Amino acid sequence: MNIHEAKQIINDYNDRASHTEEESFLYTEALQFLINETHETRYMTELGGYYYELRDFDLALKYYEMSAELGDKTVYSGLGYIWYYGRTGKKDYAQAFHWFSLAAENGDIQAEYKIADMYKNGYGVEKNYDRYKEIIEQLYPKIKGASYLEQPFPEIATRLARIRQEQGNKDEAVSLYLQARDFLAQRIKYNPFFGNLNMMMWLIDDFYKLVEFDRDDFDLFDLFWLFKTPNKVTFYFDEKMFTAESVETDEGVAVCLNGKWFRNREDFFAKAEINGMLLTEIQFDLYGFRVE
């Protein structure tokens, strides 16, 4: 492998939404080769992000720290997340606040809303809910025109929706949830990262605390709500009908799609496929959803 070949492997990998084990292996090998040959932080950061999405947080931390030591400011937020959630087995809110603060100083809006969360929960700083609300209110005007899918519009919009919900402004809360949902659905199509799926699940749960579920008009992500309890749903893809069903078990509610079982609704959304394609990848081609 040479530098040109390694870069081509990475470009080809990033151009595809799904990958074989061999393609993933070659991708990581190419990134490691470029790290060793060029010492450029962008490859360390990309490899760290790959391992983060795989939930191999020890390796994610390794490459993020390697990149940060060489001056890459783009990994500050990622380091904050690792320490905030204790991804490697230990939470360290002081470290999280440190890295989020550095990221925020460099204009990282994502880090700013996480700092707001720390004020809300009293993590690493004195609890201050008014400060939390102040930060979220200030961030929303900055992000409401977001056009890039990785911009944190749904993260901030859902937080503001909950604030509006507490204030009794149901209509604005519903509107914010719907905008966040549309944006997040587009993001998940191209990046079914577990964090995005969890956010959609929480969004759906909160949304249906405000509005009644419409059994005659729903789509894929509404199954987060339906599959909290036993339900059977049919839908179509490419003129063929599929059946998904949630069933109460001793360990909770499991989900079955055409004979294949998933531990719970989270597992279903992370892994369910039709013809080798994730449901989230073909979400806009699924139609005719119906509760049986």
NUZA-930205 format. One record per residue (C-alpha): x negated, y, z negated; residue in three letters. Coordinates in steps of 0.5 Angstrom, whole numbers, plus 500, padded with zeros to 3 digits. Layout:
XYZALA;...
END
This chain:
500500500MET;498507502ASN;500514500ILE;505515506HIS;508508505GLU;509509498ALA;513515499LYS;517512505GLN;519506500ILE;521512495ILE;525516500ASN;529509503ASP;530507496TYR;533514494ASN;537514501ASP;541508499ARG;547508493ALA;546500492SER;539496492HIS;537489491THR;532487486GLU;526487491GLU;528494493GLU;528496486SER;521492485PHE;518496491LEU;521502488TYR;517502482THR;511499484GLU;511505489ALA;512510484LEU;507507479GLN;502507485PHE;503514487LEU;502516479ILE;495513479ASN;493516486GLU;496523485THR;497524478HIS;503528480GLU;508529474THR;514529479ARG;513521480TYR;512520472MET;519524471THR;522520477GLU;520513474LEU;522515467GLY;529517470GLY;529510473TYR;528507467TYR;533511463TYR;538509467GLU;536502466LEU;537504459ARG;530501458ASP;528507454PHE;521505451ASP;519506458LEU;523512460ALA;520516454LEU;513513456LYS;513517463TYR;517523460TYR;512524455GLU;506523460MET;509528465SER;511533459ALA;503533457GLU;501535464LEU;506541464GLY;512538467ASP;518542464LYS;523539467THR;523533462VAL;524537456TYR;531536456SER;530528457GLY;526528451LEU;531531447GLY;536526449TYR;532520447ILE;531523440TRP;538526440TYR;541519441TYR;535515438GLY;535511445ARG;528508442THR;531506436GLY;530512431LYS;534519432LYS;530525430ASP;534531431TYR;528536429ALA;524533435GLN;531533439ALA;532541437PHE;525542439HIS;525539446TRP;532542448PHE;530549445SER;524549450LEU;528546456ALA;533552454ALA;528557454GLU;526555461ASN;534556463GLY;536549462ASP;544550461ILE;544542460GLN;540543454ALA;544549452GLU;550545451TYR;546540447LYS;544545442ILE;551547441ALA;553540440ASP;547540434MET;550547431TYR;557543432LYS;555537428ASN;549540424GLY;544536427TYR;537539425GLY;540545424VAL;545548419GLU;552546421LYS;556552425ASN;562551429TYR;563558431ASP;556558434ARG;558552438TYR;564555440LYS;560562442GLU;555558446ILE;560554450ILE;564560452GLU;558563454GLN;556558458LEU;562556462TYR;562563466PRO;555561468LYS;557554471ILE;564554473LYS;562556480GLY;557549480ALA;556546487SER;551541486TYR;553534483LEU;548534477GLU;550541475GLN;553540468PRO;560543470PHE;564537467PRO;560537460GLU;561544459ILE;568544462ALA;571538457THR;568542451ARG;571548453LEU;578544454ALA;577541447ARG;576548444ILE;582551448ARG;586545446GLN;585546438GLU;587554440GLN;594551442GLY;592553450ASN;595546453LYS;595549460ASP;588551460GLU;586545457ALA;589541462VAL;586545468SER;579544465LEU;580537464TYR;582536471LEU;577540474GLN;572536470ALA;575530472ARG;574532480ASP;567534479PHE;565528475LEU;569523480ALA;564526486GLN;558525481ARG;560518479ILE;561516487LYS;553517488TYR;551516481ASN;554511476PRO;550512471PHE;553510464PHE;553517461GLY;557519467ASN;562513466LEU;562514458ASN;564522459MET;569520464MET;572515459MET;572520454TRP;575525458LEU;581521460ILE;582519453ASP;583526451ASP;587528457PHE;592523456TYR;593526449LYS;596532452LEU;600529458VAL;604523459GLU;601518464PHE;605518470ASP;605510472ARG;607512479ASP;601517481ASP;594514478PHE;587512481ASP;581508479LEU;579512473PHE;586512470ASP;584505469LEU;580507463PHE;587509460TRP;591503462LEU;585498460PHE;585500453LYS;591496452THR;593489456PRO;596491463ASN;596489470LYS;595493476VAL;594492483THR;591496488PHE;589496496TYR;582496499PHE;581495507ASP;589493507GLU;587487502LYS;591487495MET;587486489PHE;589485482THR;586487475ALA;588486469GLU;586487461SER;587482456VAL;587482449GLU;582477446THR;578476439ASP;573481441GLU;577487444GLY;581488450VAL;577484456ALA;578486464VAL;579481470CYS;578483477LEU;580477482ASN;578472477GLY;571475475LYS;571477467TRP;568483464PHE;567484456ARG;571491456ASN;573497460ARG;566500460GLU;563493463ASP;569493468PHE;567500471PHE;559499470ALA;560492474LYS;566491478ALA;565490485GLU;569489492ILE;565486498ASN;558487494GLY;560495493MET;562498486LEU;569500485LEU;566507483THR;562507490GLU;569506494ILE;573510489GLN;576514495PHE;578508499ASP;582505494LEU;589506494TYR;596504492GLY;595503485PHE;601500481ARG;602497474VAL;605491475GLU;
END
